Amino acid sequence: MRDVTLVLQDGTTFKGKSFGYEKPVAGEVVFNTAMMGYPESLTDPSYAGQLMTLTYPLVGNYGVPPFTVEKNGIATFMESVKIYASAIIVSDYSTEYSHWNACESLADWLKREQVPGVTGIDTRQLTKVLREHGVMMGRLEFEGLETPKELEDIDYGKINWVERVSCKDVVRYNEGAGKKVVLVDCGVKNNIIRCLIQRGVEVIRVPWNYDYTEMQFDGLFLANGPGDPDMCVDAVEVLRKQMSRSRKPICGICMGNQLLAKAGGATIYKLKYGHRSHNQPVREVGTNRCYVTSQNHGYAVDGATLGNDWRELFVNMNDGSNEGIRHQTNPWFSSQFHPEACSGPVDTEFMFDRFIETL
């Protein structure tokens, strides 16, 4: 196991050992406090360009499921077609795995997809640094391998990651099923598509900047995605065009919440270290109902900048940040958290039912 050094933007270093593919990489260093779900997280396009640190100490003990594809073209156990995270950083990698659905180890999967994995890092201390300083850029340097100079100049915030992960062509699922939903792919997770298909609608998946305003459809769904929503000017312009000419239902998740808010005139800001976990408590505004949610985002909507026609739908119980918005009169609403939550929890999957009921 080759020695690896994680070098943070502020000069802080952490020593570890390689258990994945061995190549120097750079990206935004973030942490996820979930206890499980590394196959789903690694294949979530929202992690594109990031070095994902898992705070749960033991990782890899249940291996990796097979990459099988369903009849509808969606991977059975993964959230996309490949690993999108630039690297994974853990405290203790389990070289032995045991699970009824495992077909290979995490290490073998990482090597096959050419993604670095680092173990032996003090992830408690690393998380403490990120919580105090805020997320920052970092790079992995491998002993005996030359580190390209350009890795020092990569700036996560200046890259349109949505453009990099979005589909390039229109894709249809469940054709002829009934009501038609246009899904704007900003980096959509497979389980969002699954949740829509399971509710008996035809899904028309379009690229992030596609002009769908002349298409025939019953509802619009704005997907999750990586990076800064302020980079998605084209997507917001098309959305505003749609909102100005039609009251057709609109629902958004994560990045979709931010794009809907921007189209409604609100502003976005970057969170100090983001929300990446399976246990974020959110409250539905106007009620005492609180839900445990799965989240993965580094930016948030400034609820105070919402226009008079908009209201907050959910708020985060930890830091008070926005977790969803709704229009006062039109059937337009969204959530910052992930109601499809793969892997778990599924407490808020009713958001899909609310959307389908408006079609």
DRENDO-1510 file (C-alpha; in Angstrom, 1 decimal, always signed):
<recs>
REC; n; res; u; v; w
REC; 1; MET; +0.0; +0.0; +0.0 .
REC; 2; ARG; +1.7; +3.1; -1.3 .
REC; 3; ASP; +2.0; +6.1; +1.1 .
REC; 4; VAL; -0.3; +9.0; +0.3 .
REC; 5; THR; -0.4; +12.6; +1.6 .
REC; 6; LEU; -3.5; +14.7; +1.6 .
REC; 7; VAL; -2.5; +18.4; +1.3 .
REC; 8; LEU; -5.2; +20.9; +2.1 .
REC; 9; GLN; -5.4; +24.4; +0.7 .
REC; 10; ASP; -4.2; +25.9; +4.0 .
REC; 11; GLY; -1.1; +23.7; +4.1 .
REC; 12; THR; -2.4; +21.2; +6.5 .
REC; 13; THR; -1.3; +17.6; +5.7 .
REC; 14; PHE; -2.6; +14.1; +6.6 .
REC; 15; LYS; -0.7; +10.9; +6.0 .
REC; 16; GLY; -2.4; +7.7; +4.8 .
REC; 17; LYS; -2.1; +4.6; +2.6 .
REC; 18; SER; -3.5; +3.9; -0.8 .
REC; 19; PHE; -6.1; +1.2; -1.3 .
REC; 20; GLY; -7.6; +2.3; -4.6 .
REC; 21; TYR; -6.2; +3.5; -8.0 .
REC; 22; GLU; -2.9; +5.3; -7.7 .
REC; 23; LYS; -2.9; +8.7; -9.3 .
REC; 24; PRO; -2.6; +12.2; -8.0 .
REC; 25; VAL; -5.9; +14.1; -7.9 .
REC; 26; ALA; -7.2; +17.4; -6.6 .
REC; 27; GLY; -10.7; +18.6; -5.6 .
REC; 28; GLU; -12.9; +20.1; -3.0 .
REC; 29; VAL; -12.5; +18.2; +0.3 .
REC; 30; VAL; -15.9; +17.5; +1.9 .
REC; 31; PHE; -17.1; +15.1; +4.6 .
REC; 32; ASN; -20.2; +12.8; +4.8 .
REC; 33; THR; -21.4; +11.6; +8.2 .
REC; 34; ALA; -23.6; +8.7; +6.9 .
REC; 35; MET; -22.9; +5.3; +8.3 .
REC; 36; MET; -23.6; +3.4; +5.1 .
REC; 37; GLY; -24.2; +3.9; +1.3 .
REC; 38; TYR; -20.7; +4.4; -0.1 .
REC; 39; PRO; -21.7; +2.7; -3.5 .
REC; 40; GLU; -24.6; +5.2; -3.8 .
REC; 41; SER; -22.6; +8.2; -2.7 .
REC; 42; LEU; -19.6; +7.5; -5.0 .
REC; 43; THR; -21.9; +7.2; -8.0 .
REC; 44; ASP; -23.9; +10.3; -7.1 .
REC; 45; PRO; -23.0; +12.9; -9.8 .
REC; 46; SER; -23.3; +15.6; -7.1 .
REC; 47; TYR; -19.9; +14.5; -5.8 .
REC; 48; ALA; -18.2; +15.3; -9.1 .
REC; 49; GLY; -14.9; +17.2; -8.4 .
REC; 50; GLN; -14.8; +16.4; -4.7 .
REC; 51; LEU; -12.6; +14.3; -2.4 .
REC; 52; MET; -15.2; +12.5; -0.3 .
REC; 53; THR; -14.3; +11.9; +3.3 .
REC; 54; LEU; -16.4; +9.4; +5.2 .
REC; 55; THR; -16.6; +10.1; +9.0 .
REC; 56; TYR; -17.9; +6.6; +9.8 .
REC; 57; PRO; -14.6; +4.8; +10.8 .
REC; 58; LEU; -15.0; +1.4; +9.1 .
REC; 59; VAL; -15.6; +1.4; +5.4 .
REC; 60; GLY; -15.7; -1.4; +2.8 .
REC; 61; ASN; -17.0; -4.2; +5.0 .
REC; 62; TYR; -20.0; -5.0; +2.8 .
REC; 63; GLY; -18.2; -4.7; -0.5 .
REC; 64; VAL; -19.8; -3.5; -3.7 .
REC; 65; PRO; -23.0; -4.7; -5.5 .
REC; 66; PRO; -22.9; -5.8; -9.2 .
REC; 67; PHE; -23.4; -3.2; -11.9 .
REC; 68; THR; -26.5; -4.6; -13.5 .
REC; 69; VAL; -29.0; -2.6; -15.6 .
REC; 70; GLU; -32.8; -2.9; -15.6 .
REC; 71; LYS; -35.0; -3.1; -18.6 .
REC; 72; ASN; -35.6; +0.7; -18.4 .
REC; 73; GLY; -31.8; +1.3; -18.8 .
REC; 74; ILE; -31.2; +2.3; -15.2 .
REC; 75; ALA; -28.5; +0.7; -13.1 .
REC; 76; THR; -30.1; -1.5; -10.4 .
REC; 77; PHE; -27.9; -0.7; -7.4 .
REC; 78; MET; -26.0; +2.4; -8.5 .
REC; 79; GLU; -27.0; +6.1; -8.8 .
REC; 80; SER; -25.3; +6.6; -12.2 .
REC; 81; VAL; -23.2; +4.9; -14.7 .
REC; 82; LYS; -19.8; +5.4; -12.9 .
REC; 83; ILE; -18.0; +6.8; -9.9 .
REC; 84; TYR; -18.2; +10.6; -9.9 .
REC; 85; ALA; -16.3; +11.4; -6.7 .
REC; 86; SER; -12.6; +12.2; -7.5 .
REC; 87; ALA; -11.5; +10.1; -4.5 .
REC; 88; ILE; -12.6; +8.6; -1.2 .
REC; 89; ILE; -10.9; +9.1; +2.1 .
REC; 90; VAL; -11.5; +6.8; +5.1 .
REC; 91; SER; -10.1; +6.1; +8.5 .
REC; 92; ASP; -10.1; +2.2; +8.3 .
REC; 93; TYR; -10.6; +0.3; +5.1 .
REC; 94; SER; -11.9; -3.3; +5.5 .
REC; 95; THR; -10.0; -5.6; +3.2 .
REC; 96; GLU; -12.5; -8.4; +3.9 .
REC; 97; TYR; -16.2; -7.9; +2.9 .
REC; 98; SER; -19.3; -9.9; +3.5 .
REC; 99; HIS; -22.8; -9.2; +2.0 .
REC; 100; TRP; -25.3; -11.3; +0.1 .
REC; 101; ASN; -25.3; -8.8; -2.9 .
REC; 102; ALA; -21.5; -8.1; -3.0 .
REC; 103; CYS; -19.6; -9.1; -6.1 .
REC; 104; GLU; -16.3; -7.3; -5.5 .
REC; 105; SER; -14.4; -5.3; -2.9 .
REC; 106; LEU; -14.4; -1.5; -2.7 .
REC; 107; ALA; -10.7; -1.5; -3.5 .
REC; 108; ASP; -11.2; -3.5; -6.7 .
REC; 109; TRP; -14.0; -1.3; -7.8 .
REC; 110; LEU; -12.0; +1.9; -7.3 .
REC; 111; LYS; -9.0; +0.4; -9.2 .
REC; 112; ARG; -11.3; -0.7; -12.1 .
REC; 113; GLU; -12.8; +2.8; -12.3 .
REC; 114; GLN; -9.4; +4.5; -11.7 .
REC; 115; VAL; -10.5; +6.4; -8.6 .
REC; 116; PRO; -8.0; +6.8; -5.6 .
REC; 117; GLY; -8.9; +5.6; -2.2 .
REC; 118; VAL; -7.0; +6.5; +1.0 .
REC; 119; THR; -7.1; +4.8; +4.4 .
REC; 120; GLY; -5.4; +5.5; +7.7 .
REC; 121; ILE; -6.4; +9.2; +7.7 .
REC; 122; ASP; -7.5; +10.7; +11.0 .
REC; 123; THR; -10.9; +11.6; +9.6 .
REC; 124; ARG; -12.1; +13.0; +13.0 .
REC; 125; GLN; -9.3; +15.6; +12.9 .
REC; 126; LEU; -9.8; +16.2; +9.2 .
REC; 127; THR; -13.5; +16.8; +9.8 .
REC; 128; LYS; -12.7; +19.1; +12.7 .
REC; 129; VAL; -10.4; +21.2; +10.4 .
REC; 130; LEU; -13.1; +21.4; +7.7 .
REC; 131; ARG; -15.8; +22.4; +10.2 .
REC; 132; GLU; -13.6; +25.2; +11.6 .
REC; 133; HIS; -12.1; +26.4; +8.4 .
REC; 134; GLY; -14.8; +25.4; +6.0 .
REC; 135; VAL; -14.5; +23.1; +3.0 .
REC; 136; MET; -11.4; +23.8; +0.9 .
REC; 137; MET; -9.4; +22.5; -2.0 .
REC; 138; GLY; -7.0; +19.6; -1.5 .
REC; 139; ARG; -4.9; +17.2; -3.4 .
REC; 140; LEU; -3.6; +13.6; -3.0 .
REC; 141; GLU; +0.2; +13.2; -3.5 .
REC; 142; PHE; +1.4; +9.6; -3.9 .
REC; 143; GLU; +4.9; +8.6; -2.9 .
REC; 144; GLY; +7.0; +7.9; -6.0 .
REC; 145; LEU; +4.5; +9.5; -8.4 .
REC; 146; GLU; +5.0; +13.0; -9.8 .
REC; 147; THR; +2.2; +15.4; -8.9 .
REC; 148; PRO; +1.2; +17.5; -12.0 .
REC; 149; LYS; +1.6; +21.2; -11.3 .
REC; 150; GLU; -1.8; +22.0; -12.7 .
REC; 151; LEU; -3.5; +20.2; -9.8 .
REC; 152; GLU; -2.5; +23.2; -7.6 .
REC; 153; ASP; -4.5; +25.6; -9.7 .
REC; 154; ILE; -7.9; +23.8; -9.8 .
REC; 155; ASP; -10.7; +25.9; -8.3 .
REC; 156; TYR; -13.9; +23.9; -7.7 .
REC; 157; GLY; -16.1; +27.0; -7.6 .
REC; 158; LYS; -15.1; +28.2; -11.0 .
REC; 159; ILE; -16.1; +25.0; -12.9 .
REC; 160; ASN; -19.6; +24.4; -14.3 .
REC; 161; TRP; -19.9; +20.8; -12.9 .
REC; 162; VAL; -23.5; +20.5; -14.0 .
REC; 163; GLU; -22.4; +20.9; -17.6 .
REC; 164; ARG; -19.9; +18.1; -17.1 .
REC; 165; VAL; -22.3; +15.6; -15.6 .
REC; 166; SER; -25.6; +16.3; -17.4 .
REC; 167; CYS; -26.8; +14.1; -20.3 .
REC; 168; LYS; -26.1; +15.3; -23.8 .
REC; 169; ASP; -29.2; +14.0; -25.5 .
REC; 170; VAL; -32.9; +13.6; -24.7 .
REC; 171; VAL; -33.6; +10.2; -23.1 .
REC; 172; ARG; -37.1; +8.8; -22.5 .
REC; 173; TYR; -38.2; +6.3; -19.8 .
REC; 174; ASN; -41.6; +4.5; -19.5 .
REC; 175; GLU; -42.8; +5.8; -22.9 .
REC; 176; GLY; -46.5; +6.0; -23.4 .
REC; 177; ALA; -47.2; +5.5; -19.7 .
REC; 178; GLY; -49.6; +8.5; -19.3 .
REC; 179; LYS; -48.7; +11.9; -17.9 .
REC; 180; LYS; -45.4; +13.3; -19.2 .
REC; 181; VAL; -42.8; +14.8; -17.0 .
REC; 182; VAL; -39.7; +16.7; -18.3 .
REC; 183; LEU; -36.8; +16.0; -16.1 .
REC; 184; VAL; -34.0; +18.6; -16.3 .
REC; 185; ASP; -30.8; +16.6; -15.7 .
REC; 186; CYS; -28.3; +18.6; -13.7 .
REC; 187; GLY; -26.7; +15.4; -12.4 .
REC; 188; VAL; -29.8; +13.4; -11.6 .
REC; 189; LYS; -29.6; +10.3; -9.3 .
REC; 190; ASN; -31.1; +7.2; -10.7 .
REC; 191; ASN; -33.5; +6.8; -7.8 .
REC; 192; ILE; -35.2; +10.1; -8.7 .
REC; 193; ILE; -36.0; +8.5; -12.1 .
REC; 194; ARG; -37.1; +5.3; -10.4 .
REC; 195; CYS; -39.5; +7.2; -8.1 .
REC; 196; LEU; -41.1; +9.0; -11.0 .
REC; 197; ILE; -41.5; +5.8; -13.1 .
REC; 198; GLN; -42.9; +3.9; -10.1 .
REC; 199; ARG; -45.7; +6.5; -10.1 .
REC; 200; GLY; -46.7; +5.7; -13.6 .
REC; 201; VAL; -45.5; +8.7; -15.6 .
REC; 202; GLU; -43.4; +9.0; -18.7 .
REC; 203; VAL; -40.1; +10.7; -18.0 .
REC; 204; ILE; -38.4; +12.8; -20.6 .
REC; 205; ARG; -34.8; +13.5; -19.4 .
REC; 206; VAL; -33.2; +16.6; -21.0 .
REC; 207; PRO; -29.8; +18.2; -20.7 .
REC; 208; TRP; -29.4; +21.0; -18.1 .
REC; 209; ASN; -29.6; +23.9; -20.6 .
REC; 210; TYR; -32.2; +22.4; -23.0 .
REC; 211; ASP; -35.1; +24.6; -24.1 .
REC; 212; TYR; -38.1; +22.4; -23.2 .
REC; 213; THR; -40.7; +25.3; -23.3 .
REC; 214; GLU; -42.2; +24.2; -26.6 .
REC; 215; MET; -42.4; +20.5; -25.7 .
REC; 216; GLN; -45.7; +18.8; -24.8 .
REC; 217; PHE; -45.6; +17.7; -21.1 .
REC; 218; ASP; -47.7; +17.8; -17.9 .
REC; 219; GLY; -45.1; +18.7; -15.3 .
REC; 220; LEU; -41.4; +19.8; -14.9 .
REC; 221; PHE; -38.9; +18.2; -12.5 .
REC; 222; LEU; -35.6; +19.9; -11.7 .
REC; 223; ALA; -32.9; +17.4; -10.6 .
REC; 224; ASN; -30.0; +17.5; -8.2 .
REC; 225; GLY; -26.5; +18.2; -9.4 .
REC; 226; PRO; -23.0; +19.3; -8.4 .
REC; 227; GLY; -21.3; +22.7; -7.9 .
REC; 228; ASP; -22.4; +26.3; -7.8 .
REC; 229; PRO; -26.0; +27.0; -9.1 .
REC; 230; ASP; -24.9; +30.5; -10.1 .
REC; 231; MET; -23.0; +28.7; -13.0 .
REC; 232; CYS; -26.3; +27.5; -14.4 .
REC; 233; VAL; -27.4; +30.7; -16.0 .
REC; 234; ASP; -28.9; +29.0; -19.1 .
REC; 235; ALA; -31.0; +26.6; -17.0 .
REC; 236; VAL; -32.4; +29.5; -15.0 .
REC; 237; GLU; -33.3; +31.5; -18.1 .
REC; 238; VAL; -35.2; +28.6; -19.7 .
REC; 239; LEU; -37.0; +28.0; -16.3 .
REC; 240; ARG; -38.0; +31.6; -16.1 .
REC; 241; LYS; -39.3; +31.4; -19.7 .
REC; 242; GLN; -41.4; +28.4; -18.8 .
REC; 243; MET; -42.7; +30.0; -15.6 .
REC; 244; SER; -43.7; +33.2; -17.5 .
REC; 245; ARG; -45.9; +31.3; -20.0 .
REC; 246; SER; -47.4; +28.4; -18.0 .
REC; 247; ARG; -48.7; +27.3; -14.5 .
REC; 248; LYS; -47.7; +23.7; -15.2 .
REC; 249; PRO; -46.5; +22.0; -12.0 .
REC; 250; ILE; -42.8; +22.3; -11.1 .
REC; 251; CYS; -40.9; +20.3; -8.5 .
REC; 252; GLY; -37.2; +20.4; -7.7 .
REC; 253; ILE; -34.7; +18.5; -5.6 .
REC; 254; CYS; -31.4; +19.9; -4.2 .
REC; 255; MET; -29.9; +21.8; -7.1 .
REC; 256; GLY; -33.4; +22.0; -8.4 .
REC; 257; ASN; -34.5; +23.9; -5.3 .
REC; 258; GLN; -31.7; +26.4; -5.9 .
REC; 259; LEU; -32.5; +26.9; -9.6 .
REC; 260; LEU; -36.2; +27.3; -8.8 .
REC; 261; ALA; -35.4; +29.9; -6.1 .
REC; 262; LYS; -33.0; +31.7; -8.5 .
REC; 263; ALA; -35.7; +31.8; -11.2 .
REC; 264; GLY; -38.0; +33.3; -8.5 .
REC; 265; GLY; -35.5; +36.0; -7.8 .
REC; 266; ALA; -33.7; +34.7; -4.7 .
REC; 267; THR; -30.0; +34.5; -4.1 .
REC; 268; ILE; -27.7; +31.6; -3.3 .
REC; 269; TYR; -24.8; +31.4; -0.8 .
REC; 270; LYS; -22.2; +28.8; +0.0 .
REC; 271; LEU; -22.5; +27.0; +3.3 .
REC; 272; LYS; -19.3; +26.8; +5.4 .
REC; 273; TYR; -19.1; +23.0; +5.2 .
REC; 274; GLY; -22.3; +21.9; +3.6 .
REC; 275; HIS; -24.8; +19.2; +4.5 .
REC; 276; ARG; -23.8; +15.7; +3.6 .
REC; 277; SER; -25.4; +13.0; +5.7 .
REC; 278; HIS; -28.4; +10.8; +6.3 .
REC; 279; ASN; -29.6; +12.5; +9.5 .
REC; 280; GLN; -30.4; +16.1; +8.8 .
REC; 281; PRO; -33.6; +17.2; +10.6 .
REC; 282; VAL; -36.0; +19.5; +8.7 .
REC; 283; ARG; -39.3; +21.0; +9.7 .
REC; 284; GLU; -42.2; +21.7; +7.4 .
REC; 285; VAL; -42.9; +25.4; +7.8 .
REC; 286; GLY; -46.3; +26.1; +9.5 .
REC; 287; THR; -46.4; +22.7; +11.1 .
REC; 288; ASN; -44.7; +20.8; +13.9 .
REC; 289; ARG; -43.8; +18.0; +11.5 .
REC; 290; CYS; -40.1; +17.2; +11.5 .
REC; 291; TYR; -38.4; +14.8; +9.1 .
REC; 292; VAL; -35.0; +13.0; +9.1 .
REC; 293; THR; -33.5; +13.6; +5.7 .
REC; 294; SER; -30.6; +12.6; +3.4 .
REC; 295; GLN; -28.7; +15.6; +2.0 .
REC; 296; ASN; -25.7; +16.4; -0.2 .
REC; 297; HIS; -25.2; +20.0; -1.0 .
REC; 298; GLY; -22.7; +22.8; -0.4 .
REC; 299; TYR; -24.9; +25.8; -1.3 .
REC; 300; ALA; -28.2; +27.0; +0.0 .
REC; 301; VAL; -31.0; +29.4; -0.8 .
REC; 302; ASP; -31.2; +32.7; +1.2 .
REC; 303; GLY; -34.8; +32.5; +2.3 .
REC; 304; ALA; -34.8; +36.2; +3.2 .
REC; 305; THR; -34.4; +37.0; -0.5 .
REC; 306; LEU; -37.5; +35.1; -1.7 .
REC; 307; GLY; -40.0; +37.3; -3.6 .
REC; 308; ASN; -43.5; +38.1; -2.2 .
REC; 309; ASP; -45.1; +35.3; -4.2 .
REC; 310; TRP; -42.8; +32.7; -2.5 .
REC; 311; ARG; -42.6; +31.1; +0.9 .
REC; 312; GLU; -40.1; +28.7; +2.6 .
REC; 313; LEU; -41.5; +25.2; +2.6 .
REC; 314; PHE; -38.9; +23.5; +4.9 .
REC; 315; VAL; -36.1; +24.8; +7.2 .
REC; 316; ASN; -33.1; +23.0; +8.6 .
REC; 317; MET; -33.5; +22.4; +12.4 .
REC; 318; ASN; -29.7; +22.5; +12.9 .
REC; 319; ASP; -28.7; +25.8; +11.3 .
REC; 320; GLY; -32.0; +27.4; +10.1 .
REC; 321; SER; -31.0; +27.2; +6.5 .
REC; 322; ASN; -33.6; +26.8; +3.7 .
REC; 323; GLU; -34.7; +23.3; +2.9 .
REC; 324; GLY; -37.4; +24.0; +0.3 .
REC; 325; ILE; -39.6; +26.6; -1.2 .
REC; 326; ARG; -43.2; +26.9; -2.6 .
REC; 327; HIS; -45.1; +29.4; -4.7 .
REC; 328; GLN; -48.1; +31.0; -3.0 .
REC; 329; THR; -50.6; +30.3; -5.9 .
REC; 330; ASN; -48.9; +28.2; -8.5 .
REC; 331; PRO; -48.1; +24.4; -8.1 .
REC; 332; TRP; -44.3; +25.1; -7.9 .
REC; 333; PHE; -42.4; +23.7; -4.9 .
REC; 334; SER; -39.1; +22.0; -4.1 .
REC; 335; SER; -36.9; +20.5; -1.4 .
REC; 336; GLN; -33.2; +21.0; -0.7 .
REC; 337; PHE; -33.0; +17.5; +0.8 .
REC; 338; HIS; -33.3; +14.2; -1.1 .
REC; 339; PRO; -36.8; +12.6; -0.8 .
REC; 340; GLU; -35.7; +9.7; -3.0 .
REC; 341; ALA; -32.9; +9.2; -0.5 .
REC; 342; CYS; -30.9; +6.3; -1.9 .
REC; 343; SER; -29.5; +5.1; +0.4 .
REC; 344; GLY; -32.1; +6.1; +3.0 .
REC; 345; PRO; -34.0; +7.4; +4.9 .
REC; 346; VAL; -37.3; +7.4; +2.9 .
REC; 347; ASP; -39.4; +9.6; +5.3 .
REC; 348; THR; -40.0; +12.3; +2.7 .
REC; 349; GLU; -40.8; +10.3; -0.4 .
REC; 350; PHE; -44.3; +11.7; -0.2 .
REC; 351; MET; -42.8; +14.8; -2.1 .
REC; 352; PHE; -43.1; +12.7; -5.3 .
REC; 353; ASP; -46.8; +11.9; -4.5 .
REC; 354; ARG; -47.5; +15.6; -4.0 .
REC; 355; PHE; -45.9; +16.4; -7.4 .
REC; 356; ILE; -47.9; +13.6; -9.2 .
REC; 357; GLU; -51.1; +14.8; -7.6 .
REC; 358; THR; -50.7; +18.3; -9.2 .
REC; 359; LEU; -50.3; +16.9; -12.7 .
</recs>
